[in-house]
Structures are given as structure tokens and as C-alpha cells.
Amino acid sequence: MLKVGLTGGIGAGKSEVSRLLVEHGAVLIDADRIAREVVAPGTPGLAAVVEAFGTDVLAADGSLDRPRLGSIVFADPEKLAVLNSIVHPLVGLRSRELEEAAAPDAVVIHDVPLLTENGLAPLYDLVIVVDASPETQLDRLVRLRGMTEEDARARMAAQATRAQRRETADILIDNDVPLDTLHKRVADVWDDLVRRAREASAE
């Protein structure tokens, strides 16, 4: 098994890269998706979030109001740290369960938005960073996700710098490129990952 950490700044296009890798045959463990699962209605995770932040972070149907919670924590590093201390251990536990269920020769992609920020690179055999310029990130967040420029800049500022992310990369995927160029780059990366996975399983 080859354990790969995949990360990139918000709006860098990491989701597109992970989608392409899955098409090639990767097993995807999506930390964001798991983070939503562990705070679903009725879970201990949601109860802990409500205890920390109050019932104002709940929607009318009892689910977590993620935009409301986001507006609270992304403006306050201490509150963000509290949220992370609740969610991250739960995500880690579920991720390990999914990883253990994968085939011995699988390429397992851990899609982890805050890999750099939380110093998680040593957990993986190698790290792929999807890289885009801050201008590209901002444009995608405003144009494609409907964020205000102020919200987009706040989300970007809450993450590691571009230079910090690039330092953690074993493989860098430039996503300031046309889609067909990105597809070719991901295909090349996949071939490399398969080769590494075969070598690892043969040891």
C-alpha cells in the first residue's frame, strides 16, 4: 500500500485532482467528507461542537450550520483550534478504519486540506501539493463558489502560505494551467504512484 497525502490551498483545485486520481483507480479517503460525517446529527462529535460553541451553530433541522460555524472560527484562531481539537481526532480514527480496509497494493489518497498546517506530512509515504497562485484561488472562490472577496481572503489567510505548502511537497501539481494540461500531469503522477505502490508491496 502507498499512503499519499494530497493537499492544496482553498480554491487551488485539489478536488479536481482527487477526482482524477480516483478515475485512475486510487482509493480516496476524503478528510472533509469524513469531517462532515463525524458531526452529523446524533453523533458525539456534533454534541461536542454544540457544547463548545452553543446552539447558535445548529440549523433549524438540528444539523450543523457549517457557514455559521465557519464565520465564527475562521475569524478567531483560538476558536478554530477548539474546533480542530474536537473534529481532528474523530477524522483520524475513521480515516484509519478506511485505510485498513483497502487492498495491500492500493494507492490510498488522503485528501487533507490542512495537512501542512497540522504538520501531518510524516504520516504519509509522500505528499502531493496542488498549487495555484493566490490570484487564481481568489478568482475561483468568488466566481465559482460565490464567496465574497472578504470571506475568500479570510479563508486563504487562515491557511498555510503557498511557500509553506510547497515545502511539504514530494510531488507538486501546478493548477494554473488549462484542464487538458492538468489531466496529462495527473496521469503522469498516477503512473509514478502505481510504480511506487508495486515496489512497496514487493518489499
Salt bridges, closest charged atoms under 4 A:
GLU16 OE2 - ARG19 NH2 2.71
GLU16 OE2 - HIS183 NE2 3.56
GLU23 OE2 - ARG19 NH1 2.53
ASP30 OD2 - ARG33 NH2 3.92
GLU97 OE1 - ARG94 NH1 2.97
GLU99 OE2 - LYS3 NZ 3.78
GLU99 OE1 - HIS110 NE2 2.64
ASP111 OD1 - LYS14 NZ 2.62
ASP131 OD2 - ARG162 NH2 2.84
ASP131 OD2 - ARG166 NH1 2.61
ASP139 OD2 - ARG143 NH2 2.75
GLU149 OE2 - ARG153 NH2 2.92
ASP188 OD2 - LYS184 NZ 3.12
ASP192 OD1 - ARG195 NH2 2.47
ASP192 OD2 - ARG196 NE 3.13
GLU199 OE2 - ARG195 NH1 3.14
